[in-house]
Amino acid sequence: MHTKLVTFGGGCFWCNEAIFQEVKGVVEVTSGYSGGITDYHPSYEEVCSGITGHAEVIQIEYDADVILFEELLVVFMTIHNPTFLNQEKSQYRSIIFYENIREKAIIDLVLSEYQTFFDKPLLTEVRKYECFFKAEKEHQQYYKLNKESRYCVAIIAPKLVKFRRRHNTKVKAGT
């Protein structure tokens, strides 16, 4: 297995975590915070307040022998609205972190290709990866542990259905 990491943010990390846990080749998904101005581990409340500048993100560990970085980007670009600034608050902004020049070039190419599908400009922020702060325990595996909650039923479950339909060849067996 040849594992790598990638970090994305696009709205609520609970939704993104639930979707990427179902992607073939994804080994682990961790919810957290990145892209802000603090060098200390912020709390959920601090991130939600906007004072840290961090986005809610997921860090994906994936097997590069099973799924390509580009394929993960395509899934990401199709599971959230990259034209809507900050959804409701800055922690929900669309953001992609890259680790090297190769990843940056791939991101730029995918974003330019996806721009043609939208009437509005893509507002996805692209930044060099600097740090990742793991979110609190109650934010990890949120959908798996809370499937019956109102938020999961009303918001996450429909997004999972849409993902499964759109990317049926990328869905792990048994999900």
C-alpha positions in Angstrom: 0.0 0.0 0.0 1.3 3.4 -1.0 -0.6 5.9 1.3 -0.7 9.7 0.9 -2.6 12.5 2.5 -4.7 15.3 1.1 -6.7 17.9 3.0 -10.0 19.5 1.7 -12.6 21.8 3.1 -16.0 22.4 1.6 -18.8 23.1 4.0 -19.4 21.0 7.1 -16.7 18.4 7.8 -19.3 15.8 8.9 -20.8 15.7 5.4 -17.4 15.5 3.6 -16.1 12.9 6.1 -19.2 10.6 5.5 -18.8 10.8 1.7 -15.0 10.2 1.6 -15.3 7.2 4.0 -17.2 5.5 1.2 -14.6 6.2 -1.6 -12.6 3.2 -2.8 -8.9 3.6 -1.9 -9.6 5.9 1.1 -8.0 4.4 4.2 -9.0 6.9 6.8 -10.8 10.3 7.0 -10.2 12.7 9.9 -12.2 15.8 10.6 -10.2 18.9 11.7 -9.2 22.5 11.1 -6.7 24.1 8.8 -6.0 27.3 6.9 -6.2 29.7 9.8 -4.0 32.2 11.6 -3.4 30.3 14.9 -0.4 28.1 15.6 -2.2 26.5 18.6 -4.8 23.7 18.5 -8.2 25.6 18.3 -11.5 24.3 19.7 -14.6 23.8 17.6 -16.1 26.9 19.3 -13.1 29.0 18.4 -13.2 27.9 14.8 -17.0 28.5 14.6 -16.6 32.0 16.0 -14.3 32.9 13.1 -11.5 34.2 15.2 -9.0 31.5 14.2 -9.5 31.8 10.4 -9.5 28.0 10.1 -11.8 26.1 7.9 -13.6 22.9 8.8 -11.6 20.3 6.8 -11.1 16.6 6.3 -7.7 15.0 6.0 -7.9 12.0 3.8 -5.4 9.1 3.9 -5.6 7.2 0.7 -3.9 4.4 -1.2 -2.4 6.0 -4.3 -2.2 2.6 -5.9 -6.0 2.4 -5.8 -7.2 6.0 -6.3 -5.4 9.0 -7.8 -5.1 12.5 -6.3 -7.0 13.8 -9.4 -9.9 11.4 -8.8 -10.2 12.6 -5.2 -10.3 16.2 -6.5 -13.1 15.3 -8.9 -15.2 13.8 -6.1 -14.5 16.8 -3.9 -15.6 19.3 -6.6 -18.8 17.4 -7.2 -20.0 17.1 -3.6 -20.1 20.8 -2.6 -20.8 24.1 -4.2 -17.4 25.7 -5.0 -19.1 28.9 -6.2 -20.7 29.9 -2.9 -18.5 32.0 -0.7 -18.1 30.6 2.8 -21.5 28.8 2.7 -22.7 30.6 5.8 -19.5 31.3 7.7 -15.8 31.4 6.8 -15.1 28.0 8.4 -17.3 26.4 5.7 -15.3 27.9 2.7 -14.1 25.7 -0.2 -10.4 25.1 0.2 -7.9 22.6 -1.1 -4.4 22.2 0.3 -1.5 21.0 -1.8 1.9 19.6 -0.6 4.0 20.2 -3.7 4.2 21.8 -7.1 2.8 18.6 -8.8 -0.3 18.7 -6.7 -0.7 22.4 -7.2 -0.6 21.9 -11.0 -3.2 19.1 -10.9 -5.5 21.3 -8.7 -5.2 24.2 -11.1 -6.0 21.9 -14.1 -9.0 20.3 -12.4 -10.3 23.7 -11.3 -10.0 25.2 -14.7 -11.8 22.2 -16.2 -14.6 22.4 -13.6 -15.1 26.1 -14.1 -16.7 25.3 -17.5 -19.6 23.5 -15.6 -20.5 26.6 -13.6 -22.1 29.9 -14.5 -20.4 31.6 -11.5 -16.6 31.7 -10.8 -15.2 29.0 -8.6 -14.3 30.5 -5.2 -12.2 27.5 -4.0 -9.2 28.7 -2.2 -5.9 26.8 -3.0 -3.2 27.0 -0.4 0.1 25.3 0.5 -0.5 22.8 3.3 1.0 24.0 6.6 -0.8 22.3 9.4 -3.8 20.3 10.4 -5.5 20.2 13.8 -7.6 17.2 14.5 -11.2 18.1 15.6 -12.6 16.9 18.9 -13.6 13.2 19.4 -17.3 14.0 19.0 -16.7 15.3 15.4 -14.9 12.1 14.3 -17.0 9.4 12.5 -20.0 11.7 13.1 -22.4 10.2 10.5 -21.5 6.6 11.4 -22.3 7.3 15.1 -25.3 9.5 14.6 -27.2 8.3 11.5 -30.6 8.8 13.1 -30.0 12.4 14.1 -32.0 15.0 12.3 -29.0 16.6 10.7 -27.7 13.3 9.4 -31.1 12.3 8.0 -31.9 15.6 6.4 -28.5 16.8 5.2 -25.9 14.0 5.1 -28.0 11.0 3.9 -29.2 12.9 0.7 -25.6 13.9 -0.1 -24.5 10.3 0.2 -27.3 9.2 -2.1 -26.2 11.8 -4.7 -22.5 10.8 -4.3 -23.3 7.1 -4.8 -25.3 7.8 -7.9 -22.8 10.2 -9.5 -19.7 8.2 -8.5 -21.0 4.6 -8.4 -17.7 3.2 -9.7 -15.8 4.8 -6.9 -18.0 3.6 -4.0 -16.4 0.9 -1.7 -18.2 -2.5 -1.8 -20.7 -3.0 1.0 -21.6 0.7 1.5 
